[in-house]
Amino acid sequence: MAAPKKKEVKKDAPSAKKDYYQVKGDKMDRLKKFCPKCGPGVFMAEHKDRTACGKCGYTEFKKK
């Protein structure tokens, strides 16, 4: 009888939210847009032709 295989456990990637902000002196700027449906704290992903929310699926298409 063969030994049972162990399940492979994937580790979560560390959050990169520190890359969504830029600090200049005592002022902080947000580099990405918040989702209008989900509210503050949920950033939208930027693609070449659209911005999309990964939580609710809201999408805004960029004009050419």
mmCIF file of the N, C-alpha and C atoms, coordinates in Angstrom:
data_MODEL
# 
_entry.id   MODEL 
# 
loop_
_atom_site.group_PDB 
_atom_site.id 
_atom_site.type_symbol 
_atom_site.label_atom_id 
_atom_site.label_alt_id 
_atom_site.label_comp_id 
_atom_site.label_asym_id 
_atom_site.label_entity_id 
_atom_site.label_seq_id 
_atom_site.pdbx_PDB_ins_code 
_atom_site.Cartn_x 
_atom_site.Cartn_y 
_atom_site.Cartn_z 
_atom_site.occupancy 
_atom_site.B_iso_or_equiv 
_atom_site.pdbx_formal_charge 
_atom_site.auth_seq_id 
_atom_site.auth_comp_id 
_atom_site.auth_asym_id 
_atom_site.auth_atom_id 
_atom_site.pdbx_PDB_model_num 
ATOM 1   N N  . MET A 1 1  ? 0.838   -1.177 0.000   1.00 0.00 ? 1  MET A N  1 
ATOM 2   C CA . MET A 1 1  ? 0.000   0.000  0.000   1.00 0.00 ? 1  MET A CA 1 
ATOM 3   C C  . MET A 1 1  ? 0.893   1.255  0.000   1.00 0.00 ? 1  MET A C  1 
ATOM 4   N N  . ALA A 1 2  ? 0.568   2.213  -0.853  1.00 0.00 ? 2  ALA A N  1 
ATOM 5   C CA . ALA A 1 2  ? 1.371   3.423  -0.993  1.00 0.00 ? 2  ALA A CA 1 
ATOM 6   C C  . ALA A 1 2  ? 1.060   4.409  0.129   1.00 0.00 ? 2  ALA A C  1 
ATOM 7   N N  . ALA A 1 3  ? 2.048   5.220  0.454   1.00 0.00 ? 3  ALA A N  1 
ATOM 8   C CA . ALA A 1 3  ? 1.864   6.238  1.490   1.00 0.00 ? 3  ALA A CA 1 
ATOM 9   C C  . ALA A 1 3  ? 0.952   7.335  0.954   1.00 0.00 ? 3  ALA A C  1 
ATOM 10  N N  . PRO A 1 4  ? 0.055   7.880  1.792   1.00 0.00 ? 4  PRO A N  1 
ATOM 11  C CA . PRO A 1 4  ? -0.846  8.948  1.325   1.00 0.00 ? 4  PRO A CA 1 
ATOM 12  C C  . PRO A 1 4  ? -0.061  10.211 0.989   1.00 0.00 ? 4  PRO A C  1 
ATOM 13  N N  . LYS A 1 5  ? -0.531  10.887 -0.064  1.00 0.00 ? 5  LYS A N  1 
ATOM 14  C CA . LYS A 1 5  ? 0.128   12.130 -0.484  1.00 0.00 ? 5  LYS A CA 1 
ATOM 15  C C  . LYS A 1 5  ? -0.278  13.267 0.443   1.00 0.00 ? 5  LYS A C  1 
ATOM 16  N N  . LYS A 1 6  ? 0.669   14.154 0.714   1.00 0.00 ? 6  LYS A N  1 
ATOM 17  C CA . LYS A 1 6  ? 0.372   15.323 1.531   1.00 0.00 ? 6  LYS A CA 1 
ATOM 18  C C  . LYS A 1 6  ? -0.190  16.413 0.627   1.00 0.00 ? 6  LYS A C  1 
ATOM 19  N N  . LYS A 1 7  ? -1.180  17.135 1.148   1.00 0.00 ? 7  LYS A N  1 
ATOM 20  C CA . LYS A 1 7  ? -1.746  18.246 0.393   1.00 0.00 ? 7  LYS A CA 1 
ATOM 21  C C  . LYS A 1 7  ? -0.764  19.399 0.371   1.00 0.00 ? 7  LYS A C  1 
ATOM 22  N N  . GLU A 1 8  ? -0.647  20.035 -0.779  1.00 0.00 ? 8  GLU A N  1 
ATOM 23  C CA . GLU A 1 8  ? 0.222   21.202 -0.900  1.00 0.00 ? 8  GLU A CA 1 
ATOM 24  C C  . GLU A 1 8  ? -0.544  22.432 -0.433  1.00 0.00 ? 8  GLU A C  1 
ATOM 25  N N  . VAL A 1 9  ? 0.022   23.154 0.510   1.00 0.00 ? 9  VAL A N  1 
ATOM 26  C CA . VAL A 1 9  ? -0.630  24.333 1.064   1.00 0.00 ? 9  VAL A CA 1 
ATOM 27  C C  . VAL A 1 9  ? 0.028   25.569 0.466   1.00 0.00 ? 9  VAL A C  1 
ATOM 28  N N  . LYS A 1 10 ? -0.795  26.428 -0.154  1.00 0.00 ? 10 LYS A N  1 
ATOM 29  C CA . LYS A 1 10 ? -0.275  27.668 -0.731  1.00 0.00 ? 10 LYS A CA 1 
ATOM 30  C C  . LYS A 1 10 ? -0.254  28.745 0.334   1.00 0.00 ? 10 LYS A C  1 
ATOM 31  N N  . LYS A 1 11 ? 0.824   29.496 0.388   1.00 0.00 ? 11 LYS A N  1 
ATOM 32  C CA . LYS A 1 11 ? 0.935   30.595 1.336   1.00 0.00 ? 11 LYS A CA 1 
ATOM 33  C C  . LYS A 1 11 ? 0.442   31.871 0.675   1.00 0.00 ? 11 LYS A C  1 
ATOM 34  N N  . ASP A 1 12 ? -0.264  32.692 1.446   1.00 0.00 ? 12 ASP A N  1 
ATOM 35  C CA . ASP A 1 12 ? -0.756  33.966 0.931   1.00 0.00 ? 12 ASP A CA 1 
ATOM 36  C C  . ASP A 1 12 ? 0.411   34.909 0.684   1.00 0.00 ? 12 ASP A C  1 
ATOM 37  N N  . ALA A 1 13 ? 0.304   35.673 -0.403  1.00 0.00 ? 13 ALA A N  1 
ATOM 38  C CA . ALA A 1 13 ? 1.323   36.669 -0.716  1.00 0.00 ? 13 ALA A CA 1 
ATOM 39  C C  . ALA A 1 13 ? 1.152   37.865 0.225   1.00 0.00 ? 13 ALA A C  1 
ATOM 40  N N  . PRO A 1 14 ? 2.220   38.500 0.628   1.00 0.00 ? 14 PRO A N  1 
ATOM 41  C CA . PRO A 1 14 ? 2.095   39.662 1.507   1.00 0.00 ? 14 PRO A CA 1 
ATOM 42  C C  . PRO A 1 14 ? 1.405   40.812 0.779   1.00 0.00 ? 14 PRO A C  1 
ATOM 43  N N  . SER A 1 15 ? 0.649   41.594 1.518   1.00 0.00 ? 15 SER A N  1 
ATOM 44  C CA . SER A 1 15 ? -0.084  42.715 0.946   1.00 0.00 ? 15 SER A CA 1 
ATOM 45  C C  . SER A 1 15 ? 0.877   43.800 0.461   1.00 0.00 ? 15 SER A C  1 
ATOM 46  N N  . ALA A 1 16 ? 0.565   44.406 -0.658  1.00 0.00 ? 16 ALA A N  1 
ATOM 47  C CA . ALA A 1 16 ? 1.404   45.462 -1.224  1.00 0.00 ? 16 ALA A CA 1 
ATOM 48  C C  . ALA A 1 16 ? 0.717   46.816 -1.093  1.00 0.00 ? 16 ALA A C  1 
ATOM 49  N N  . LYS A 1 17 ? -0.105  46.986 -0.064  1.00 0.00 ? 17 LYS A N  1 
ATOM 50  C CA . LYS A 1 17 ? -0.831  48.248 0.096   1.00 0.00 ? 17 LYS A CA 1 
ATOM 51  C C  . LYS A 1 17 ? 0.093   49.425 0.354   1.00 0.00 ? 17 LYS A C  1 
ATOM 52  N N  . LYS A 1 18 ? 1.313   49.149 0.829   1.00 0.00 ? 18 LYS A N  1 
ATOM 53  C CA . LYS A 1 18 ? 2.255   50.249 1.042   1.00 0.00 ? 18 LYS A CA 1 
ATOM 54  C C  . LYS A 1 18 ? 2.628   50.914 -0.276  1.00 0.00 ? 18 LYS A C  1 
ATOM 55  N N  . ASP A 1 19 ? 2.477   50.188 -1.389  1.00 0.00 ? 19 ASP A N  1 
ATOM 56  C CA . ASP A 1 19 ? 2.781   50.738 -2.705  1.00 0.00 ? 19 ASP A CA 1 
ATOM 57  C C  . ASP A 1 19 ? 1.646   51.595 -3.260  1.00 0.00 ? 19 ASP A C  1 
ATOM 58  N N  . TYR A 1 20 ? 0.495   51.645 -2.571  1.00 0.00 ? 20 TYR A N  1 
ATOM 59  C CA . TYR A 1 20 ? -0.662  52.410 -3.035  1.00 0.00 ? 20 TYR A CA 1 
ATOM 60  C C  . TYR A 1 20 ? -0.645  53.843 -2.520  1.00 0.00 ? 20 TYR A C  1 
ATOM 61  N N  . TYR A 1 21 ? 0.338   54.178 -1.679  1.00 0.00 ? 21 TYR A N  1 
ATOM 62  C CA . TYR A 1 21 ? 0.437   55.508 -1.090  1.00 0.00 ? 21 TYR A CA 1 
ATOM 63  C C  . TYR A 1 21 ? 1.799   56.115 -1.395  1.00 0.00 ? 21 TYR A C  1 
ATOM 64  N N  . GLN A 1 22 ? 1.842   57.453 -1.419  1.00 0.00 ? 22 GLN A N  1 
ATOM 65  C CA . GLN A 1 22 ? 3.096   58.168 -1.601  1.00 0.00 ? 22 GLN A CA 1 
ATOM 66  C C  . GLN A 1 22 ? 3.134   59.283 -0.559  1.00 0.00 ? 22 GLN A C  1 
ATOM 67  N N  . VAL A 1 23 ? 4.218   59.371 0.167   1.00 0.00 ? 23 VAL A N  1 
ATOM 68  C CA . VAL A 1 23 ? 4.355   60.374 1.227   1.00 0.00 ? 23 VAL A CA 1 
ATOM 69  C C  . VAL A 1 23 ? 5.346   61.439 0.775   1.00 0.00 ? 23 VAL A C  1 
ATOM 70  N N  . LYS A 1 24 ? 4.891   62.682 0.828   1.00 0.00 ? 24 LYS A N  1 
ATOM 71  C CA . LYS A 1 24 ? 5.751   63.828 0.513   1.00 0.00 ? 24 LYS A CA 1 
ATOM 72  C C  . LYS A 1 24 ? 5.691   64.770 1.698   1.00 0.00 ? 24 LYS A C  1 
ATOM 73  N N  . GLY A 1 25 ? 6.778   64.827 2.456   1.00 0.00 ? 25 GLY A N  1 
ATOM 74  C CA . GLY A 1 25 ? 6.803   65.683 3.653   1.00 0.00 ? 25 GLY A CA 1 
ATOM 75  C C  . GLY A 1 25 ? 5.795   65.189 4.668   1.00 0.00 ? 25 GLY A C  1 
ATOM 76  N N  . ASP A 1 26 ? 4.814   66.039 4.997   1.00 0.00 ? 26 ASP A N  1 
ATOM 77  C CA . ASP A 1 26 ? 3.774   65.629 5.936   1.00 0.00 ? 26 ASP A CA 1 
ATOM 78  C C  . ASP A 1 26 ? 2.445   65.368 5.230   1.00 0.00 ? 26 ASP A C  1 
ATOM 79  N N  . LYS A 1 27 ? 2.475   65.198 3.895   1.00 0.00 ? 27 LYS A N  1 
ATOM 80  C CA . LYS A 1 27 ? 1.267   64.967 3.118   1.00 0.00 ? 27 LYS A CA 1 
ATOM 81  C C  . LYS A 1 27 ? 1.301   63.567 2.502   1.00 0.00 ? 27 LYS A C  1 
ATOM 82  N N  . MET A 1 28 ? 0.147   62.889 2.517   1.00 0.00 ? 28 MET A N  1 
ATOM 83  C CA . MET A 1 28 ? 0.034   61.549 1.946   1.00 0.00 ? 28 MET A CA 1 
ATOM 84  C C  . MET A 1 28 ? -0.902  61.588 0.735   1.00 0.00 ? 28 MET A C  1 
ATOM 85  N N  . ASP A 1 29 ? -0.473  60.990 -0.376  1.00 0.00 ? 29 ASP A N  1 
ATOM 86  C CA . ASP A 1 29 ? -1.298  60.912 -1.575  1.00 0.00 ? 29 ASP A CA 1 
ATOM 87  C C  . ASP A 1 29 ? -1.613  59.462 -1.875  1.00 0.00 ? 29 ASP A C  1 
ATOM 88  N N  . ARG A 1 30 ? -2.846  59.199 -2.279  1.00 0.00 ? 30 ARG A N  1 
ATOM 89  C CA . ARG A 1 30 ? -3.224  57.851 -2.708  1.00 0.00 ? 30 ARG A CA 1 
ATOM 90  C C  . ARG A 1 30 ? -2.968  57.749 -4.205  1.00 0.00 ? 30 ARG A C  1 
ATOM 91  N N  . LEU A 1 31 ? -2.299  56.688 -4.623  1.00 0.00 ? 31 LEU A N  1 
ATOM 92  C CA . LEU A 1 31 ? -1.954  56.536 -6.026  1.00 0.00 ? 31 LEU A CA 1 
ATOM 93  C C  . LEU A 1 31 ? -3.028  55.786 -6.810  1.00 0.00 ? 31 LEU A C  1 
ATOM 94  N N  . LYS A 1 32 ? -3.849  54.999 -6.130  1.00 0.00 ? 32 LYS A N  1 
ATOM 95  C CA . LYS A 1 32 ? -4.904  54.240 -6.797  1.00 0.00 ? 32 LYS A CA 1 
ATOM 96  C C  . LYS A 1 32 ? -6.256  54.753 -6.349  1.00 0.00 ? 32 LYS A C  1 
ATOM 97  N N  . LYS A 1 33 ? -7.265  54.497 -7.174  1.00 0.00 ? 33 LYS A N  1 
ATOM 98  C CA . LYS A 1 33 ? -8.616  54.974 -6.933  1.00 0.00 ? 33 LYS A CA 1 
ATOM 99  C C  . LYS A 1 33 ? -9.377  53.990 -6.045  1.00 0.00 ? 33 LYS A C  1 
ATOM 100 N N  . PHE A 1 34 ? -10.254 54.509 -5.174  1.00 0.00 ? 34 PHE A N  1 
ATOM 101 C CA . PHE A 1 34 ? -11.134 53.659 -4.371  1.00 0.00 ? 34 PHE A CA 1 
ATOM 102 C C  . PHE A 1 34 ? -12.327 53.214 -5.210  1.00 0.00 ? 34 PHE A C  1 
ATOM 103 N N  . CYS A 1 35 ? -12.907 52.073 -4.874  1.00 0.00 ? 35 CYS A N  1 
ATOM 104 C CA . CYS A 1 35 ? -14.119 51.587 -5.545  1.00 0.00 ? 35 CYS A CA 1 
ATOM 105 C C  . CYS A 1 35 ? -15.304 52.415 -5.068  1.00 0.00 ? 35 CYS A C  1 
ATOM 106 N N  . PRO A 1 36 ? -16.115 52.965 -5.984  1.00 0.00 ? 36 PRO A N  1 
ATOM 107 C CA . PRO A 1 36 ? -17.262 53.769 -5.557  1.00 0.00 ? 36 PRO A CA 1 
ATOM 108 C C  . PRO A 1 36 ? -18.365 52.939 -4.892  1.00 0.00 ? 36 PRO A C  1 
ATOM 109 N N  . LYS A 1 37 ? -18.449 51.650 -5.183  1.00 0.00 ? 37 LYS A N  1 
ATOM 110 C CA . LYS A 1 37 ? -19.466 50.794 -4.565  1.00 0.00 ? 37 LYS A CA 1 
ATOM 111 C C  . LYS A 1 37 ? -19.030 50.305 -3.186  1.00 0.00 ? 37 LYS A C  1 
ATOM 112 N N  . CYS A 1 38 ? -17.792 49.837 -3.064  1.00 0.00 ? 38 CYS A N  1 
ATOM 113 C CA . CYS A 1 38 ? -17.302 49.257 -1.813  1.00 0.00 ? 38 CYS A CA 1 
ATOM 114 C C  . CYS A 1 38 ? -16.890 50.319 -0.810  1.00 0.00 ? 38 CYS A C  1 
ATOM 115 N N  . GLY A 1 39 ? -16.453 51.469 -1.286  1.00 0.00 ? 39 GLY A N  1 
ATOM 116 C CA . GLY A 1 39 ? -16.096 52.556 -0.396  1.00 0.00 ? 39 GLY A CA 1 
ATOM 117 C C  . GLY A 1 39 ? -14.605 52.621 -0.109  1.00 0.00 ? 39 GLY A C  1 
ATOM 118 N N  . PRO A 1 40 ? -14.222 53.540 0.796   1.00 0.00 ? 40 PRO A N  1 
ATOM 119 C CA . PRO A 1 40 ? -12.813 53.722 1.139   1.00 0.00 ? 40 PRO A CA 1 
ATOM 120 C C  . PRO A 1 40 ? -12.192 52.447 1.702   1.00 0.00 ? 40 PRO A C  1 
ATOM 121 N N  . GLY A 1 41 ? -10.957 52.187 1.295   1.00 0.00 ? 41 GLY A N  1 
ATOM 122 C CA . GLY A 1 41 ? -10.242 51.008 1.770   1.00 0.00 ? 41 GLY A CA 1 
ATOM 123 C C  . GLY A 1 41 ? -10.152 49.897 0.749   1.00 0.00 ? 41 GLY A C  1 
ATOM 124 N N  . VAL A 1 42 ? -10.991 49.957 -0.292  1.00 0.00 ? 42 VAL A N  1 
ATOM 125 C CA . VAL A 1 42 ? -10.963 48.943 -1.349  1.00 0.00 ? 42 VAL A CA 1 
ATOM 126 C C  . VAL A 1 42 ? -10.460 49.627 -2.616  1.00 0.00 ? 42 VAL A C  1 
ATOM 127 N N  . PHE A 1 43 ? -9.231  49.299 -3.003  1.00 0.00 ? 43 PHE A N  1 
ATOM 128 C CA . PHE A 1 43 ? -8.627  49.928 -4.169  1.00 0.00 ? 43 PHE A CA 1 
ATOM 129 C C  . PHE A 1 43 ? -9.022  49.197 -5.445  1.00 0.00 ? 43 PHE A C  1 
ATOM 130 N N  . MET A 1 44 ? -9.015  49.922 -6.554  1.00 0.00 ? 44 MET A N  1 
ATOM 131 C CA . MET A 1 44 ? -9.328  49.342 -7.856  1.00 0.00 ? 44 MET A CA 1 
ATOM 132 C C  . MET A 1 44 ? -8.026  49.017 -8.589  1.00 0.00 ? 44 MET A C  1 
ATOM 133 N N  . ALA A 1 45 ? -8.027  47.897 -9.306  1.00 0.00 ? 45 ALA A N  1 
ATOM 134 C CA . ALA A 1 45 ? -6.859  47.476 -10.081 1.00 0.00 ? 45 ALA A CA 1 
ATOM 135 C C  . ALA A 1 45 ? -6.829  48.261 -11.380 1.00 0.00 ? 45 ALA A C  1 
ATOM 136 N N  . GLU A 1 46 ? -5.634  48.649 -11.796 1.00 0.00 ? 46 GLU A N  1 
ATOM 137 C CA . GLU A 1 46 ? -5.484  49.408 -13.029 1.00 0.00 ? 46 GLU A CA 1 
ATOM 138 C C  . GLU A 1 46 ? -4.965  48.497 -14.130 1.00 0.00 ? 46 GLU A C  1 
ATOM 139 N N  . HIS A 1 47 ? -5.769  48.338 -15.177 1.00 0.00 ? 47 HIS A N  1 
ATOM 140 C CA . HIS A 1 47 ? -5.373  47.591 -16.364 1.00 0.00 ? 47 HIS A CA 1 
ATOM 141 C C  . HIS A 1 47 ? -5.158  48.597 -17.489 1.00 0.00 ? 47 HIS A C  1 
ATOM 142 N N  . LYS A 1 48 ? -4.684  48.143 -18.648 1.00 0.00 ? 48 LYS A N  1 
ATOM 143 C CA . LYS A 1 48 ? -4.383  49.114 -19.712 1.00 0.00 ? 48 LYS A CA 1 
ATOM 144 C C  . LYS A 1 48 ? -5.641  49.740 -20.313 1.00 0.00 ? 48 LYS A C  1 
ATOM 145 N N  . ASP A 1 49 ? -6.792  49.044 -20.259 1.00 0.00 ? 49 ASP A N  1 
ATOM 146 C CA . ASP A 1 49 ? -8.009  49.572 -20.866 1.00 0.00 ? 49 ASP A CA 1 
ATOM 147 C C  . ASP A 1 49 ? -9.149  49.783 -19.876 1.00 0.00 ? 49 ASP A C  1 
ATOM 148 N N  . ARG A 1 50 ? -8.909  49.502 -18.562 1.00 0.00 ? 50 ARG A N  1 
ATOM 149 C CA . ARG A 1 50 ? -9.989  49.625 -17.594 1.00 0.00 ? 50 ARG A CA 1 
ATOM 150 C C  . ARG A 1 50 ? -9.427  49.666 -16.173 1.00 0.00 ? 50 ARG A C  1 
ATOM 151 N N  . THR A 1 51 ? -10.281 50.082 -15.230 1.00 0.00 ? 51 THR A N  1 
ATOM 152 C CA . THR A 1 51 ? -9.990  49.918 -13.803 1.00 0.00 ? 51 THR A CA 1 
ATOM 153 C C  . THR A 1 51 ? -11.094 49.036 -13.239 1.00 0.00 ? 51 THR A C  1 
ATOM 154 N N  . ALA A 1 52 ? -10.725 48.082 -12.379 1.00 0.00 ? 52 ALA A N  1 
ATOM 155 C CA . ALA A 1 52 ? -11.704 47.116 -11.900 1.00 0.00 ? 52 ALA A CA 1 
ATOM 156 C C  . ALA A 1 52 ? -11.522 46.853 -10.413 1.00 0.00 ? 52 ALA A C  1 
ATOM 157 N N  . CYS A 1 53 ? -12.633 46.600 -9.734  1.00 0.00 ? 53 CYS A N  1 
ATOM 158 C CA . CYS A 1 53 ? -12.622 46.242 -8.327  1.00 0.00 ? 53 CYS A CA 1 
ATOM 159 C C  . CYS A 1 53 ? -12.578 44.718 -8.229  1.00 0.00 ? 53 CYS A C  1 
ATOM 160 N N  . GLY A 1 54 ? -11.653 44.193 -7.439  1.00 0.00 ? 54 GLY A N  1 
ATOM 161 C CA . GLY A 1 54 ? -11.539 42.751 -7.271  1.00 0.00 ? 54 GLY A CA 1 
ATOM 162 C C  . GLY A 1 54 ? -12.546 42.193 -6.291  1.00 0.00 ? 54 GLY A C  1 
ATOM 163 N N  . LYS A 1 55 ? -13.158 43.051 -5.500  1.00 0.00 ? 55 LYS A N  1 
ATOM 164 C CA . LYS A 1 55 ? -14.104 42.589 -4.484  1.00 0.00 ? 55 LYS A CA 1 
ATOM 165 C C  . LYS A 1 55 ? -15.521 42.448 -5.053  1.00 0.00 ? 55 LYS A C  1 
ATOM 166 N N  . CYS A 1 56 ? -16.025 43.496 -5.718  1.00 0.00 ? 56 CYS A N  1 
ATOM 167 C CA . CYS A 1 56 ? -17.417 43.462 -6.194  1.00 0.00 ? 56 CYS A CA 1 
ATOM 168 C C  . CYS A 1 56 ? -17.530 43.321 -7.707  1.00 0.00 ? 56 CYS A C  1 
ATOM 169 N N  . GLY A 1 57 ? -16.435 43.542 -8.447  1.00 0.00 ? 57 GLY A N  1 
ATOM 170 C CA . GLY A 1 57 ? -16.475 43.394 -9.896  1.00 0.00 ? 57 GLY A CA 1 
ATOM 171 C C  . GLY A 1 57 ? -16.805 44.663 -10.657 1.00 0.00 ? 57 GLY A C  1 
ATOM 172 N N  . TYR A 1 58 ? -16.960 45.776 -9.960  1.00 0.00 ? 58 TYR A N  1 
ATOM 173 C CA . TYR A 1 58 ? -17.251 47.057 -10.618 1.00 0.00 ? 58 TYR A CA 1 
ATOM 174 C C  . TYR A 1 58 ? -16.111 47.401 -11.574 1.00 0.00 ? 58 TYR A C  1 
ATOM 175 N N  . THR A 1 59 ? -16.452 47.813 -12.803 1.00 0.00 ? 59 THR A N  1 
ATOM 176 C CA . THR A 1 59 ? -15.451 48.121 -13.815 1.00 0.00 ? 59 THR A CA 1 
ATOM 177 C C  . THR A 1 59 ? -15.741 49.455 -14.477 1.00 0.00 ? 59 THR A C  1 
ATOM 178 N N  . GLU A 1 60 ? -14.706 50.243 -14.678 1.00 0.00 ? 60 GLU A N  1 
ATOM 179 C CA . GLU A 1 60 ? -14.785 51.489 -15.451 1.00 0.00 ? 60 GLU A CA 1 
ATOM 180 C C  . GLU A 1 60 ? -13.820 51.355 -16.613 1.00 0.00 ? 60 GLU A C  1 
ATOM 181 N N  . PHE A 1 61 ? -14.312 51.537 -17.827 1.00 0.00 ? 61 PHE A N  1 
ATOM 182 C CA . PHE A 1 61 ? -13.486 51.436 -19.003 1.00 0.00 ? 61 PHE A CA 1 
ATOM 183 C C  . PHE A 1 61 ? -12.862 52.786 -19.325 1.00 0.00 ? 61 PHE A C  1 
ATOM 184 N N  . LYS A 1 62 ? -11.595 52.774 -19.734 1.00 0.00 ? 62 LYS A N  1 
ATOM 185 C CA . LYS A 1 62 ? -10.890 53.999 -20.094 1.00 0.00 ? 62 LYS A CA 1 
ATOM 186 C C  . LYS A 1 62 ? -11.271 54.388 -21.503 1.00 0.00 ? 62 LYS A C  1 
ATOM 187 N N  . LYS A 1 63 ? -11.412 55.676 -21.726 1.00 0.00 ? 63 LYS A N  1 
ATOM 188 C CA . LYS A 1 63 ? -11.750 56.164 -23.057 1.00 0.00 ? 63 LYS A CA 1 
ATOM 189 C C  . LYS A 1 63 ? -10.487 56.260 -23.897 1.00 0.00 ? 63 LYS A C  1 
ATOM 190 N N  . LYS A 1 64 ? -10.607 55.953 -25.159 1.00 0.00 ? 64 LYS A N  1 
ATOM 191 C CA . LYS A 1 64 ? -9.462  55.965 -26.075 1.00 0.00 ? 64 LYS A CA 1 
ATOM 192 C C  . LYS A 1 64 ? -9.195  57.342 -26.592 1.00 0.00 ? 64 LYS A C  1 
# 
